[in-house]
Amino acid sequence: MLQAIFNAILGIVQGVSEFLPISSSGHLLVAEKLLALVGYDADPARSLPLFVMLHMGTLVAVAVIFWQDWVDMLLHPIKNRTLLLLFVASMPALAAKILLGDHVDALFTGWFLGVSFLITALFLVFVERLSKKAATKKAPDIPCALTMGTFQAVALLPGVSRSGSTLLGGVMSGLNRQTAAKFSFMMSAPAILGSFLSEGKDALEAGGLGSLFTLPILVGVVFAAVSGYLSIRYMLKLIQRISFYHFAAYMVIVGIAVIIMQLTGFAGFPPMAFPGAGPAPVG
């Protein structure tokens, strides 16, 4: 029962932070550390299948909200260019994952998390400033997809928001906030599916199919799907009026808090060790 409650909390964190510009990977790492203080078992053998399935929950949210778009692009792949644009937008992150995968993965347990939150805050300030200018494009095109895809590759870093980064790429390319947000959310589907397949393979090898479908994990999936659905609806409804300065201020607060926790080793964060500084002290 307690594990199901913890999973529900992590599901909400995943669903909300995946589609608000605040970084789901970073918030899951922080939430897992903080929940461990009150009894959550952060054993990687338990966390891996949970995080794999939480991705599936947010994928369900994207599929439900944009189901008409998915059907239309699959039935009319030539007339509807969205499928081609999503493919183009996915290439930079795929290339970065293949070329830099091990280095990126190492940052998830290293010093970069707090800094990444601050980078996200900076991106959001740029989103707010650039989106004040009049949009020059009514819909995404190939250059726009490449730009947003490149920013999605940057968001492989833990703590750098995928939605915030791709929104910045969209407004830099001349899209208004709403159009950039919709394409950003649709871009999340291939990214989430790719992560699900990659991490799912590791989870299956480690614990078998049964490890993915326990009752506590399914509770987390439901909460991730529902909170993801609501966060997408919230962003699409308010995207033109909401100030990204508010999100940026929040990310600065979280980033500074995480850096302090890294420096002090609070909540199980390893003491911060910068590249070339040698191994972090133990104990």
ChimeraX commands (.cxc) that place a marker at each C-alpha (Angstrom):
marker #1 position 0.00,0.00,0.00 radius 0.5
marker #1 position 2.78,2.44,0.96 radius 0.5
marker #1 position 4.67,1.65,-2.24 radius 0.5
marker #1 position 1.53,2.37,-4.29 radius 0.5
marker #1 position 1.23,5.79,-2.61 radius 0.5
marker #1 position 4.87,6.57,-3.40 radius 0.5
marker #1 position 4.32,5.47,-7.01 radius 0.5
marker #1 position 1.22,7.65,-7.27 radius 0.5
marker #1 position 3.27,10.67,-6.14 radius 0.5
marker #1 position 6.00,9.88,-8.67 radius 0.5
marker #1 position 3.33,9.39,-11.34 radius 0.5
marker #1 position 1.98,12.87,-10.67 radius 0.5
marker #1 position 5.50,14.31,-10.76 radius 0.5
marker #1 position 6.14,12.59,-14.11 radius 0.5
marker #1 position 2.83,13.60,-15.67 radius 0.5
marker #1 position 2.97,17.24,-14.61 radius 0.5
marker #1 position 6.67,17.87,-15.22 radius 0.5
marker #1 position 6.74,16.10,-18.60 radius 0.5
marker #1 position 4.48,18.71,-20.17 radius 0.5
marker #1 position 5.11,21.79,-18.04 radius 0.5
marker #1 position 8.50,23.34,-18.85 radius 0.5
marker #1 position 10.19,22.14,-15.66 radius 0.5
marker #1 position 11.94,18.83,-16.58 radius 0.5
marker #1 position 10.44,15.45,-15.75 radius 0.5
marker #1 position 13.77,13.60,-15.53 radius 0.5
marker #1 position 15.18,16.14,-13.09 radius 0.5
marker #1 position 12.07,16.28,-10.94 radius 0.5
marker #1 position 11.84,12.49,-10.78 radius 0.5
marker #1 position 15.42,12.30,-9.55 radius 0.5
marker #1 position 14.78,14.92,-6.87 radius 0.5
marker #1 position 11.42,13.40,-5.87 radius 0.5
marker #1 position 12.97,9.95,-5.52 radius 0.5
marker #1 position 15.71,11.32,-3.24 radius 0.5
marker #1 position 13.22,13.20,-1.06 radius 0.5
marker #1 position 10.76,10.30,-0.81 radius 0.5
marker #1 position 13.62,8.05,0.30 radius 0.5
marker #1 position 13.74,10.17,3.46 radius 0.5
marker #1 position 10.27,8.91,4.40 radius 0.5
marker #1 position 10.70,5.25,3.49 radius 0.5
marker #1 position 10.63,4.99,-0.31 radius 0.5
marker #1 position 12.84,2.18,-1.62 radius 0.5
marker #1 position 15.02,3.84,-4.27 radius 0.5
marker #1 position 16.68,0.58,-5.30 radius 0.5
marker #1 position 17.40,0.83,-9.08 radius 0.5
marker #1 position 15.96,-2.67,-9.54 radius 0.5
marker #1 position 12.62,-1.27,-8.37 radius 0.5
marker #1 position 12.93,2.20,-9.92 radius 0.5
marker #1 position 13.76,1.12,-13.48 radius 0.5
marker #1 position 10.50,-0.73,-14.26 radius 0.5
marker #1 position 8.50,2.02,-12.54 radius 0.5
marker #1 position 10.08,4.82,-14.58 radius 0.5
marker #1 position 9.67,2.79,-17.77 radius 0.5
marker #1 position 5.96,2.44,-17.16 radius 0.5
marker #1 position 5.52,6.07,-16.07 radius 0.5
marker #1 position 6.70,7.00,-19.56 radius 0.5
marker #1 position 3.91,4.84,-20.93 radius 0.5
marker #1 position 1.40,6.76,-18.80 radius 0.5
marker #1 position 2.44,10.10,-20.30 radius 0.5
marker #1 position 2.44,8.57,-23.78 radius 0.5
marker #1 position -1.19,7.60,-23.24 radius 0.5
marker #1 position -1.98,11.22,-22.34 radius 0.5
marker #1 position -0.45,12.50,-25.61 radius 0.5
marker #1 position -2.26,9.83,-27.62 radius 0.5
marker #1 position -5.65,10.64,-26.08 radius 0.5
marker #1 position -5.45,14.42,-26.48 radius 0.5
marker #1 position -4.13,14.39,-30.05 radius 0.5
marker #1 position -5.84,11.22,-31.29 radius 0.5
marker #1 position -7.48,12.99,-34.23 radius 0.5
marker #1 position -4.12,14.37,-35.35 radius 0.5
marker #1 position -2.49,10.94,-35.07 radius 0.5
marker #1 position -5.27,9.28,-37.10 radius 0.5
marker #1 position -5.15,11.96,-39.80 radius 0.5
marker #1 position -1.37,11.87,-40.20 radius 0.5
marker #1 position -1.33,8.07,-40.37 radius 0.5
marker #1 position -4.16,7.91,-42.90 radius 0.5
marker #1 position -2.80,10.76,-45.04 radius 0.5
marker #1 position 1.01,10.68,-44.61 radius 0.5
marker #1 position 1.61,12.60,-47.87 radius 0.5
marker #1 position -1.00,15.32,-47.51 radius 0.5
marker #1 position -0.39,15.72,-43.78 radius 0.5
marker #1 position 3.31,16.54,-43.34 radius 0.5
marker #1 position 3.25,16.22,-39.54 radius 0.5
marker #1 position 4.55,12.65,-39.60 radius 0.5
marker #1 position 7.53,13.72,-41.72 radius 0.5
marker #1 position 8.18,16.71,-39.47 radius 0.5
marker #1 position 8.09,14.53,-36.35 radius 0.5
marker #1 position 10.58,12.16,-37.97 radius 0.5
marker #1 position 12.91,15.06,-38.79 radius 0.5
marker #1 position 12.52,16.53,-35.31 radius 0.5
marker #1 position 13.44,13.19,-33.71 radius 0.5
marker #1 position 16.76,12.80,-35.57 radius 0.5
marker #1 position 18.98,15.18,-33.54 radius 0.5
marker #1 position 18.08,13.57,-30.20 radius 0.5
marker #1 position 18.51,10.09,-31.66 radius 0.5
marker #1 position 21.95,11.00,-33.02 radius 0.5
marker #1 position 22.96,12.56,-29.69 radius 0.5
marker #1 position 21.77,9.50,-27.79 radius 0.5
marker #1 position 23.76,7.15,-30.04 radius 0.5
marker #1 position 26.94,9.26,-29.97 radius 0.5
marker #1 position 26.85,10.52,-26.37 radius 0.5
marker #1 position 24.57,8.07,-24.58 radius 0.5
marker #1 position 27.04,6.89,-21.92 radius 0.5
marker #1 position 28.23,10.42,-21.16 radius 0.5
marker #1 position 24.65,11.71,-20.81 radius 0.5
marker #1 position 23.68,8.80,-18.56 radius 0.5
marker #1 position 26.63,9.56,-16.27 radius 0.5
marker #1 position 25.27,13.06,-15.64 radius 0.5
marker #1 position 22.15,11.59,-14.01 radius 0.5
marker #1 position 24.24,10.69,-10.97 radius 0.5
marker #1 position 26.80,13.47,-11.27 radius 0.5
marker #1 position 27.12,17.19,-10.60 radius 0.5
marker #1 position 25.09,18.58,-13.50 radius 0.5
marker #1 position 21.50,18.34,-12.21 radius 0.5
marker #1 position 21.27,21.65,-10.34 radius 0.5
marker #1 position 23.08,23.48,-13.14 radius 0.5
marker #1 position 20.63,22.00,-15.67 radius 0.5
marker #1 position 17.68,23.42,-13.76 radius 0.5
marker #1 position 19.30,26.87,-14.04 radius 0.5
marker #1 position 19.85,26.35,-17.78 radius 0.5
marker #1 position 16.14,25.57,-18.11 radius 0.5
marker #1 position 15.33,28.81,-16.26 radius 0.5
marker #1 position 17.46,30.72,-18.78 radius 0.5
marker #1 position 15.71,29.01,-21.69 radius 0.5
marker #1 position 12.32,30.01,-20.28 radius 0.5
marker #1 position 13.38,33.64,-19.99 radius 0.5
marker #1 position 14.30,33.54,-23.68 radius 0.5
marker #1 position 10.93,31.92,-24.51 radius 0.5
marker #1 position 9.10,34.78,-22.80 radius 0.5
marker #1 position 11.18,37.46,-24.50 radius 0.5
marker #1 position 11.17,35.98,-28.00 radius 0.5
marker #1 position 7.46,35.13,-27.96 radius 0.5
marker #1 position 6.65,38.84,-27.61 radius 0.5
marker #1 position 7.64,39.24,-31.24 radius 0.5
marker #1 position 5.07,38.62,-33.96 radius 0.5
marker #1 position 5.08,35.06,-35.32 radius 0.5
marker #1 position 6.39,34.71,-38.88 radius 0.5
marker #1 position 5.16,31.15,-39.49 radius 0.5
marker #1 position 1.68,29.67,-39.19 radius 0.5
marker #1 position 2.82,26.04,-39.01 radius 0.5
marker #1 position 6.04,24.07,-38.44 radius 0.5
marker #1 position 8.26,23.37,-41.45 radius 0.5
marker #1 position 11.47,21.41,-41.95 radius 0.5
marker #1 position 13.86,24.09,-40.57 radius 0.5
marker #1 position 11.55,24.57,-37.60 radius 0.5
marker #1 position 11.43,20.83,-36.93 radius 0.5
marker #1 position 15.24,20.64,-37.08 radius 0.5
marker #1 position 15.62,23.56,-34.68 radius 0.5
marker #1 position 13.11,22.16,-32.19 radius 0.5
marker #1 position 14.70,18.72,-32.57 radius 0.5
marker #1 position 18.14,20.14,-31.78 radius 0.5
marker #1 position 16.81,21.72,-28.60 radius 0.5
marker #1 position 15.16,18.38,-27.76 radius 0.5
marker #1 position 18.61,16.80,-27.99 radius 0.5
marker #1 position 19.90,19.35,-25.45 radius 0.5
marker #1 position 17.07,18.21,-23.16 radius 0.5
marker #1 position 18.64,14.75,-22.89 radius 0.5
marker #1 position 20.59,16.34,-20.03 radius 0.5
marker #1 position 18.86,15.66,-16.69 radius 0.5
marker #1 position 17.17,18.80,-15.43 radius 0.5
marker #1 position 16.89,20.49,-18.84 radius 0.5
marker #1 position 13.20,20.59,-19.70 radius 0.5
marker #1 position 12.26,18.93,-22.99 radius 0.5
marker #1 position 9.08,20.97,-23.39 radius 0.5
marker #1 position 10.82,24.21,-22.37 radius 0.5
marker #1 position 13.73,23.60,-24.75 radius 0.5
marker #1 position 11.54,22.72,-27.72 radius 0.5
marker #1 position 9.27,25.69,-27.04 radius 0.5
marker #1 position 12.33,27.90,-27.25 radius 0.5
marker #1 position 13.28,26.26,-30.53 radius 0.5
marker #1 position 9.76,26.85,-31.82 radius 0.5
marker #1 position 9.53,30.55,-31.01 radius 0.5
marker #1 position 13.08,31.07,-32.30 radius 0.5
marker #1 position 11.88,29.54,-35.58 radius 0.5
marker #1 position 9.01,32.01,-35.88 radius 0.5
marker #1 position 6.09,30.04,-34.43 radius 0.5
marker #1 position 3.69,31.50,-31.90 radius 0.5
marker #1 position 3.51,29.89,-28.47 radius 0.5
marker #1 position 0.39,27.83,-29.11 radius 0.5
marker #1 position 1.62,26.30,-32.38 radius 0.5
marker #1 position 5.06,25.64,-30.90 radius 0.5
marker #1 position 3.51,24.05,-27.80 radius 0.5
marker #1 position 1.27,21.71,-29.79 radius 0.5
marker #1 position 4.13,20.51,-31.98 radius 0.5
marker #1 position 6.34,20.20,-28.88 radius 0.5
marker #1 position 3.77,17.96,-27.20 radius 0.5
marker #1 position 3.43,15.84,-30.33 radius 0.5
marker #1 position 7.24,15.60,-30.52 radius 0.5
marker #1 position 7.15,14.10,-27.05 radius 0.5
marker #1 position 5.42,10.95,-28.33 radius 0.5
marker #1 position 8.39,9.59,-30.38 radius 0.5
marker #1 position 10.78,10.69,-27.61 radius 0.5
marker #1 position 8.76,8.98,-24.87 radius 0.5
marker #1 position 8.24,5.87,-27.01 radius 0.5
marker #1 position 11.96,5.65,-27.75 radius 0.5
marker #1 position 12.80,5.98,-24.07 radius 0.5
marker #1 position 10.17,3.39,-23.20 radius 0.5
marker #1 position 11.59,0.86,-25.68 radius 0.5
marker #1 position 15.21,1.48,-24.66 radius 0.5
marker #1 position 14.66,1.38,-20.90 radius 0.5
marker #1 position 11.97,-1.31,-21.24 radius 0.5
marker #1 position 14.51,-3.65,-22.80 radius 0.5
marker #1 position 16.80,-3.16,-19.79 radius 0.5
marker #1 position 13.91,-3.68,-17.37 radius 0.5
marker #1 position 12.84,-6.89,-19.10 radius 0.5
marker #1 position 16.37,-8.25,-19.00 radius 0.5
marker #1 position 16.68,-7.38,-15.31 radius 0.5
marker #1 position 13.30,-8.46,-13.94 radius 0.5
marker #1 position 11.20,-9.99,-16.68 radius 0.5
marker #1 position 7.79,-8.93,-17.97 radius 0.5
marker #1 position 6.16,-9.34,-14.57 radius 0.5
marker #1 position 8.28,-6.55,-13.09 radius 0.5
marker #1 position 6.51,-4.02,-15.31 radius 0.5
marker #1 position 2.93,-4.90,-14.39 radius 0.5
marker #1 position 2.73,-5.01,-10.61 radius 0.5
marker #1 position -0.23,-3.28,-8.94 radius 0.5
marker #1 position 1.87,-0.46,-7.37 radius 0.5
marker #1 position 3.45,0.30,-10.76 radius 0.5
marker #1 position 0.07,0.37,-12.50 radius 0.5
marker #1 position -1.14,2.86,-9.88 radius 0.5
marker #1 position 1.77,5.10,-10.83 radius 0.5
marker #1 position 0.93,4.72,-14.53 radius 0.5
marker #1 position -2.68,5.81,-13.99 radius 0.5
marker #1 position -1.62,8.90,-12.05 radius 0.5
marker #1 position 1.01,9.75,-14.68 radius 0.5
marker #1 position -1.58,9.47,-17.47 radius 0.5
marker #1 position -4.22,11.58,-15.69 radius 0.5
marker #1 position -1.81,14.28,-14.50 radius 0.5
marker #1 position -0.16,14.34,-17.94 radius 0.5
marker #1 position -3.54,14.80,-19.61 radius 0.5
marker #1 position -4.42,17.68,-17.28 radius 0.5
marker #1 position -1.04,19.40,-17.67 radius 0.5
marker #1 position -1.27,19.32,-21.48 radius 0.5
marker #1 position -4.79,20.76,-21.31 radius 0.5
marker #1 position -3.58,23.46,-18.94 radius 0.5
marker #1 position -0.68,24.48,-21.17 radius 0.5
marker #1 position -2.72,24.48,-24.39 radius 0.5
marker #1 position -5.44,26.60,-22.77 radius 0.5
marker #1 position -3.18,29.18,-21.12 radius 0.5
marker #1 position -0.06,29.09,-23.32 radius 0.5
marker #1 position -0.68,32.49,-24.92 radius 0.5
marker #1 position -1.36,34.29,-21.62 radius 0.5
marker #1 position 0.88,32.60,-19.07 radius 0.5
marker #1 position 4.20,34.20,-18.17 radius 0.5
marker #1 position 7.20,31.94,-18.52 radius 0.5
marker #1 position 9.01,34.16,-16.05 radius 0.5
marker #1 position 7.01,32.36,-13.33 radius 0.5
marker #1 position 8.32,28.99,-14.48 radius 0.5
marker #1 position 11.84,30.45,-14.79 radius 0.5
marker #1 position 11.72,31.76,-11.20 radius 0.5
marker #1 position 10.56,28.36,-9.98 radius 0.5
marker #1 position 13.42,26.65,-11.82 radius 0.5
marker #1 position 15.96,29.04,-10.30 radius 0.5
marker #1 position 14.67,28.20,-6.81 radius 0.5
marker #1 position 14.75,24.46,-7.51 radius 0.5
marker #1 position 18.16,24.68,-9.15 radius 0.5
marker #1 position 19.71,26.52,-6.21 radius 0.5
marker #1 position 18.07,24.10,-3.75 radius 0.5
marker #1 position 19.44,21.10,-5.64 radius 0.5
marker #1 position 22.93,22.61,-5.80 radius 0.5
marker #1 position 22.82,23.14,-2.03 radius 0.5
marker #1 position 21.71,19.51,-1.55 radius 0.5
marker #1 position 24.50,18.37,-3.85 radius 0.5
marker #1 position 27.10,20.40,-1.98 radius 0.5
marker #1 position 25.94,19.13,1.41 radius 0.5
marker #1 position 25.01,15.58,0.46 radius 0.5
marker #1 position 21.47,16.13,1.81 radius 0.5
marker #1 position 18.82,13.50,0.96 radius 0.5
marker #1 position 21.42,11.12,-0.37 radius 0.5
marker #1 position 22.70,13.39,-3.12 radius 0.5
marker #1 position 26.34,12.56,-3.76 radius 0.5
marker #1 position 28.60,15.49,-2.84 radius 0.5
marker #1 position 29.18,17.61,-5.93 radius 0.5
marker #1 position 32.31,16.67,-7.86 radius 0.5
marker #1 position 33.11,18.56,-11.04 radius 0.5
marker #1 position 34.74,16.92,-14.04 radius 0.5
marker #1 position 38.45,16.50,-13.45 radius 0.5
marker #1 position 38.10,17.04,-9.71 radius 0.5
marker #1 position 38.61,13.38,-8.92 radius 0.5
marker #1 position 36.18,11.06,-7.14 radius 0.5
marker #1 position 33.72,12.52,-4.65 radius 0.5
marker #1 position 34.44,11.74,-1.02 radius 0.5
marker #1 position 32.47,8.92,0.53 radius 0.5
marker #1 position 30.62,9.15,3.82 radius 0.5
marker link #1:1,2 radius 0.2
marker link #1:2,3 radius 0.2
marker link #1:3,4 radius 0.2
marker link #1:4,5 radius 0.2
marker link #1:5,6 radius 0.2
marker link #1:6,7 radius 0.2
marker link #1:7,8 radius 0.2
marker link #1:8,9 radius 0.2
marker link #1:9,10 radius 0.2
marker link #1:10,11 radius 0.2
marker link #1:11,12 radius 0.2
marker link #1:12,13 radius 0.2
marker link #1:13,14 radius 0.2
marker link #1:14,15 radius 0.2
marker link #1:15,16 radius 0.2
marker link #1:16,17 radius 0.2
marker link #1:17,18 radius 0.2
marker link #1:18,19 radius 0.2
marker link #1:19,20 radius 0.2
marker link #1:20,21 radius 0.2
marker link #1:21,22 radius 0.2
marker link #1:22,23 radius 0.2
marker link #1:23,24 radius 0.2
marker link #1:24,25 radius 0.2
marker link #1:25,26 radius 0.2
marker link #1:26,27 radius 0.2
marker link #1:27,28 radius 0.2
marker link #1:28,29 radius 0.2
marker link #1:29,30 radius 0.2
marker link #1:30,31 radius 0.2
marker link #1:31,32 radius 0.2
marker link #1:32,33 radius 0.2
marker link #1:33,34 radius 0.2
marker link #1:34,35 radius 0.2
marker link #1:35,36 radius 0.2
marker link #1:36,37 radius 0.2
marker link #1:37,38 radius 0.2
marker link #1:38,39 radius 0.2
marker link #1:39,40 radius 0.2
marker link #1:40,41 radius 0.2
marker link #1:41,42 radius 0.2
marker link #1:42,43 radius 0.2
marker link #1:43,44 radius 0.2
marker link #1:44,45 radius 0.2
marker link #1:45,46 radius 0.2
marker link #1:46,47 radius 0.2
marker link #1:47,48 radius 0.2
marker link #1:48,49 radius 0.2
marker link #1:49,50 radius 0.2
marker link #1:50,51 radius 0.2
marker link #1:51,52 radius 0.2
marker link #1:52,53 radius 0.2
marker link #1:53,54 radius 0.2
marker link #1:54,55 radius 0.2
marker link #1:55,56 radius 0.2
marker link #1:56,57 radius 0.2
marker link #1:57,58 radius 0.2
marker link #1:58,59 radius 0.2
marker link #1:59,60 radius 0.2
marker link #1:60,61 radius 0.2
marker link #1:61,62 radius 0.2
marker link #1:62,63 radius 0.2
marker link #1:63,64 radius 0.2
marker link #1:64,65 radius 0.2
marker link #1:65,66 radius 0.2
marker link #1:66,67 radius 0.2
marker link #1:67,68 radius 0.2
marker link #1:68,69 radius 0.2
marker link #1:69,70 radius 0.2
marker link #1:70,71 radius 0.2
marker link #1:71,72 radius 0.2
marker link #1:72,73 radius 0.2
marker link #1:73,74 radius 0.2
marker link #1:74,75 radius 0.2
marker link #1:75,76 radius 0.2
marker link #1:76,77 radius 0.2
marker link #1:77,78 radius 0.2
marker link #1:78,79 radius 0.2
marker link #1:79,80 radius 0.2
marker link #1:80,81 radius 0.2
marker link #1:81,82 radius 0.2
marker link #1:82,83 radius 0.2
marker link #1:83,84 radius 0.2
marker link #1:84,85 radius 0.2
marker link #1:85,86 radius 0.2
marker link #1:86,87 radius 0.2
marker link #1:87,88 radius 0.2
marker link #1:88,89 radius 0.2
marker link #1:89,90 radius 0.2
marker link #1:90,91 radius 0.2
marker link #1:91,92 radius 0.2
marker link #1:92,93 radius 0.2
marker link #1:93,94 radius 0.2
marker link #1:94,95 radius 0.2
marker link #1:95,96 radius 0.2
marker link #1:96,97 radius 0.2
marker link #1:97,98 radius 0.2
marker link #1:98,99 radius 0.2
marker link #1:99,100 radius 0.2
marker link #1:100,101 radius 0.2
marker link #1:101,102 radius 0.2
marker link #1:102,103 radius 0.2
marker link #1:103,104 radius 0.2
marker link #1:104,105 radius 0.2
marker link #1:105,106 radius 0.2
marker link #1:106,107 radius 0.2
marker link #1:107,108 radius 0.2
marker link #1:108,109 radius 0.2
marker link #1:109,110 radius 0.2
marker link #1:110,111 radius 0.2
marker link #1:111,112 radius 0.2
marker link #1:112,113 radius 0.2
marker link #1:113,114 radius 0.2
marker link #1:114,115 radius 0.2
marker link #1:115,116 radius 0.2
marker link #1:116,117 radius 0.2
marker link #1:117,118 radius 0.2
marker link #1:118,119 radius 0.2
marker link #1:119,120 radius 0.2
marker link #1:120,121 radius 0.2
marker link #1:121,122 radius 0.2
marker link #1:122,123 radius 0.2
marker link #1:123,124 radius 0.2
marker link #1:124,125 radius 0.2
marker link #1:125,126 radius 0.2
marker link #1:126,127 radius 0.2
marker link #1:127,128 radius 0.2
marker link #1:128,129 radius 0.2
marker link #1:129,130 radius 0.2
marker link #1:130,131 radius 0.2
marker link #1:131,132 radius 0.2
marker link #1:132,133 radius 0.2
marker link #1:133,134 radius 0.2
marker link #1:134,135 radius 0.2
marker link #1:135,136 radius 0.2
marker link #1:136,137 radius 0.2
marker link #1:137,138 radius 0.2
marker link #1:138,139 radius 0.2
marker link #1:139,140 radius 0.2
marker link #1:140,141 radius 0.2
marker link #1:141,142 radius 0.2
marker link #1:142,143 radius 0.2
marker link #1:143,144 radius 0.2
marker link #1:144,145 radius 0.2
marker link #1:145,146 radius 0.2
marker link #1:146,147 radius 0.2
marker link #1:147,148 radius 0.2
marker link #1:148,149 radius 0.2
marker link #1:149,150 radius 0.2
marker link #1:150,151 radius 0.2
marker link #1:151,152 radius 0.2
marker link #1:152,153 radius 0.2
marker link #1:153,154 radius 0.2
marker link #1:154,155 radius 0.2
marker link #1:155,156 radius 0.2
marker link #1:156,157 radius 0.2
marker link #1:157,158 radius 0.2
marker link #1:158,159 radius 0.2
marker link #1:159,160 radius 0.2
marker link #1:160,161 radius 0.2
marker link #1:161,162 radius 0.2
marker link #1:162,163 radius 0.2
marker link #1:163,164 radius 0.2
marker link #1:164,165 radius 0.2
marker link #1:165,166 radius 0.2
marker link #1:166,167 radius 0.2
marker link #1:167,168 radius 0.2
marker link #1:168,169 radius 0.2
marker link #1:169,170 radius 0.2
marker link #1:170,171 radius 0.2
marker link #1:171,172 radius 0.2
marker link #1:172,173 radius 0.2
marker link #1:173,174 radius 0.2
marker link #1:174,175 radius 0.2
marker link #1:175,176 radius 0.2
marker link #1:176,177 radius 0.2
marker link #1:177,178 radius 0.2
marker link #1:178,179 radius 0.2
marker link #1:179,180 radius 0.2
marker link #1:180,181 radius 0.2
marker link #1:181,182 radius 0.2
marker link #1:182,183 radius 0.2
marker link #1:183,184 radius 0.2
marker link #1:184,185 radius 0.2
marker link #1:185,186 radius 0.2
marker link #1:186,187 radius 0.2
marker link #1:187,188 radius 0.2
marker link #1:188,189 radius 0.2
marker link #1:189,190 radius 0.2
marker link #1:190,191 radius 0.2
marker link #1:191,192 radius 0.2
marker link #1:192,193 radius 0.2
marker link #1:193,194 radius 0.2
marker link #1:194,195 radius 0.2
marker link #1:195,196 radius 0.2
marker link #1:196,197 radius 0.2
marker link #1:197,198 radius 0.2
marker link #1:198,199 radius 0.2
marker link #1:199,200 radius 0.2
marker link #1:200,201 radius 0.2
marker link #1:201,202 radius 0.2
marker link #1:202,203 radius 0.2
marker link #1:203,204 radius 0.2
marker link #1:204,205 radius 0.2
marker link #1:205,206 radius 0.2
marker link #1:206,207 radius 0.2
marker link #1:207,208 radius 0.2
marker link #1:208,209 radius 0.2
marker link #1:209,210 radius 0.2
marker link #1:210,211 radius 0.2
marker link #1:211,212 radius 0.2
marker link #1:212,213 radius 0.2
marker link #1:213,214 radius 0.2
marker link #1:214,215 radius 0.2
marker link #1:215,216 radius 0.2
marker link #1:216,217 radius 0.2
marker link #1:217,218 radius 0.2
marker link #1:218,219 radius 0.2
marker link #1:219,220 radius 0.2
marker link #1:220,221 radius 0.2
marker link #1:221,222 radius 0.2
marker link #1:222,223 radius 0.2
marker link #1:223,224 radius 0.2
marker link #1:224,225 radius 0.2
marker link #1:225,226 radius 0.2
marker link #1:226,227 radius 0.2
marker link #1:227,228 radius 0.2
marker link #1:228,229 radius 0.2
marker link #1:229,230 radius 0.2
marker link #1:230,231 radius 0.2
marker link #1:231,232 radius 0.2
marker link #1:232,233 radius 0.2
marker link #1:233,234 radius 0.2
marker link #1:234,235 radius 0.2
marker link #1:235,236 radius 0.2
marker link #1:236,237 radius 0.2
marker link #1:237,238 radius 0.2
marker link #1:238,239 radius 0.2
marker link #1:239,240 radius 0.2
marker link #1:240,241 radius 0.2
marker link #1:241,242 radius 0.2
marker link #1:242,243 radius 0.2
marker link #1:243,244 radius 0.2
marker link #1:244,245 radius 0.2
marker link #1:245,246 radius 0.2
marker link #1:246,247 radius 0.2
marker link #1:247,248 radius 0.2
marker link #1:248,249 radius 0.2
marker link #1:249,250 radius 0.2
marker link #1:250,251 radius 0.2
marker link #1:251,252 radius 0.2
marker link #1:252,253 radius 0.2
marker link #1:253,254 radius 0.2
marker link #1:254,255 radius 0.2
marker link #1:255,256 radius 0.2
marker link #1:256,257 radius 0.2
marker link #1:257,258 radius 0.2
marker link #1:258,259 radius 0.2
marker link #1:259,260 radius 0.2
marker link #1:260,261 radius 0.2
marker link #1:261,262 radius 0.2
marker link #1:262,263 radius 0.2
marker link #1:263,264 radius 0.2
marker link #1:264,265 radius 0.2
marker link #1:265,266 radius 0.2
marker link #1:266,267 radius 0.2
marker link #1:267,268 radius 0.2
marker link #1:268,269 radius 0.2
marker link #1:269,270 radius 0.2
marker link #1:270,271 radius 0.2
marker link #1:271,272 radius 0.2
marker link #1:272,273 radius 0.2
marker link #1:273,274 radius 0.2
marker link #1:274,275 radius 0.2
marker link #1:275,276 radius 0.2
marker link #1:276,277 radius 0.2
marker link #1:277,278 radius 0.2
marker link #1:278,279 radius 0.2
marker link #1:279,280 radius 0.2
marker link #1:280,281 radius 0.2
marker link #1:281,282 radius 0.2
marker link #1:282,283 radius 0.2
view
